[in-house]
Amino acid sequence: MDTLREPGLAGWLGLLAGGALGTLLRFLVGTAITRQTGGAFPWGTLAVNILGCFAIGLVAGWAERQGALSTVLRMTIVAGLLGGFTTFSSFGLELFQLLSSARWVPAAAYVMLSNGLGVAAVWAGFRILSTS
């Protein structure tokens, strides 16, 4: 996979279309699940994140079997569709790759930093713009 190659118009249009579709799907799926479960726990977001991880696993497995994923398909499906659906899927794939290559310390650090800094960033952003 050459991530630095110029994707051309097809890549950029795929990215935009995939992102729009992924965002729409995230909203529809998350909202439907939240309505069904009542919203006391973020089941909608959890479901979207897990579905996104499953989907990126399918894409990664397919790409592994095929030998590579074209730049246009990668932009459309991975960055666009799944990026719009959830960035948690990228986290899941990258963590899987670290674990698959027995890189235990970087994997543990990635989990701790992603979760710890993610929550800290939410807190900081909230504190900066909250009125209380």
RAWO-V873226 format. One record per residue. N is the residue number from 1. RES is the residue in three letters. PSI is psi in whole degrees, 0 to 359 (none if undefined). Layout:
n=N res=RES psi=PSI
n=N res=RES psi=PSI
//
This chain:
n=1 res=MET psi=118
n=2 res=ASP psi=100
n=3 res=THR psi=348
n=4 res=LEU psi=355
n=5 res=ARG psi=145
n=6 res=GLU psi=121
n=7 res=PRO psi=339
n=8 res=GLY psi=179
n=9 res=LEU psi=320
n=10 res=ALA psi=320
n=11 res=GLY psi=315
n=12 res=TRP psi=319
n=13 res=LEU psi=321
n=14 res=GLY psi=319
n=15 res=LEU psi=312
n=16 res=LEU psi=312
n=17 res=ALA psi=315
n=18 res=GLY psi=318
n=19 res=GLY psi=317
n=20 res=ALA psi=314
n=21 res=LEU psi=317
n=22 res=GLY psi=319
n=23 res=THR psi=316
n=24 res=LEU psi=314
n=25 res=LEU psi=319
n=26 res=ARG psi=314
n=27 res=PHE psi=311
n=28 res=LEU psi=312
n=29 res=VAL psi=312
n=30 res=GLY psi=316
n=31 res=THR psi=316
n=32 res=ALA psi=316
n=33 res=ILE psi=319
n=34 res=THR psi=320
n=35 res=ARG psi=321
n=36 res=GLN psi=328
n=37 res=THR psi=351
n=38 res=GLY psi=342
n=39 res=GLY psi=5
n=40 res=ALA psi=334
n=41 res=PHE psi=144
n=42 res=PRO psi=60
n=43 res=TRP psi=324
n=44 res=GLY psi=312
n=45 res=THR psi=317
n=46 res=LEU psi=315
n=47 res=ALA psi=316
n=48 res=VAL psi=316
n=49 res=ASN psi=317
n=50 res=ILE psi=318
n=51 res=LEU psi=319
n=52 res=GLY psi=319
n=53 res=CYS psi=317
n=54 res=PHE psi=315
n=55 res=ALA psi=318
n=56 res=ILE psi=331
n=57 res=GLY psi=318
n=58 res=LEU psi=315
n=59 res=VAL psi=316
n=60 res=ALA psi=319
n=61 res=GLY psi=318
n=62 res=TRP psi=316
n=63 res=ALA psi=322
n=64 res=GLU psi=316
n=65 res=ARG psi=322
n=66 res=GLN psi=343
n=67 res=GLY psi=329
n=68 res=ALA psi=167
n=69 res=LEU psi=128
n=70 res=SER psi=157
n=71 res=THR psi=317
n=72 res=VAL psi=315
n=73 res=LEU psi=319
n=74 res=ARG psi=315
n=75 res=MET psi=319
n=76 res=THR psi=310
n=77 res=ILE psi=307
n=78 res=VAL psi=300
n=79 res=ALA psi=318
n=80 res=GLY psi=286
n=81 res=LEU psi=304
n=82 res=LEU psi=330
n=83 res=GLY psi=322
n=84 res=GLY psi=326
n=85 res=PHE psi=311
n=86 res=THR psi=135
n=87 res=THR psi=350
n=88 res=PHE psi=333
n=89 res=SER psi=323
n=90 res=SER psi=317
n=91 res=PHE psi=314
n=92 res=GLY psi=317
n=93 res=LEU psi=314
n=94 res=GLU psi=321
n=95 res=LEU psi=317
n=96 res=PHE psi=317
n=97 res=GLN psi=320
n=98 res=LEU psi=314
n=99 res=LEU psi=322
n=100 res=SER psi=332
n=101 res=SER psi=19
n=102 res=ALA psi=35
n=103 res=ARG psi=74
n=104 res=TRP psi=315
n=105 res=VAL psi=311
n=106 res=PRO psi=325
n=107 res=ALA psi=313
n=108 res=ALA psi=318
n=109 res=ALA psi=319
n=110 res=TYR psi=317
n=111 res=VAL psi=310
n=112 res=MET psi=316
n=113 res=LEU psi=317
n=114 res=SER psi=313
n=115 res=ASN psi=311
n=116 res=GLY psi=310
n=117 res=LEU psi=327
n=118 res=GLY psi=312
n=119 res=VAL psi=320
n=120 res=ALA psi=321
n=121 res=ALA psi=320
n=122 res=VAL psi=313
n=123 res=TRP psi=312
n=124 res=ALA psi=314
n=125 res=GLY psi=318
n=126 res=PHE psi=314
n=127 res=ARG psi=322
n=128 res=ILE psi=318
n=129 res=LEU psi=357
n=130 res=SER psi=155
n=131 res=THR psi=344
n=132 res=SER psi=none
//
